[in-house]
Amino acid sequence: MMIVSLRQHSVIALLIGGVALSIAPSGSAFAQIKMDMSKGQPVDPATLEERKKVDQEYQSKLKTIPDQPQKKSDPWGNVRGSNSSQNNR
């Protein structure tokens, strides 16, 4: 059985902790990589035509939606009382 001194134990603990801290941020960075699974696969012309047709229908539907006037945004409107237009100092 190998006996590890306190000093060696703390060095090993520091190394393990340092490795863990250096690996932890790489998980979130790896999650941001966009994986394109369709590379190298040819697109069927019929599928391409269907996509164009759906896109054109979507764009035409967007044009039929009427523009709505922008309302003034007042996030604190419900918090203020009815005397909000006057400055009570």
Protein Blocks (a to p, Z undefined) as FASTA:
>chain_A
ZZddfklmmmmmmmmmmmmmmmmmmmmmmmmpccdfkgoiacdfklmmmmmmmmmmmmmm
mmmpccdddddddfklmmpcfklmpccZZ
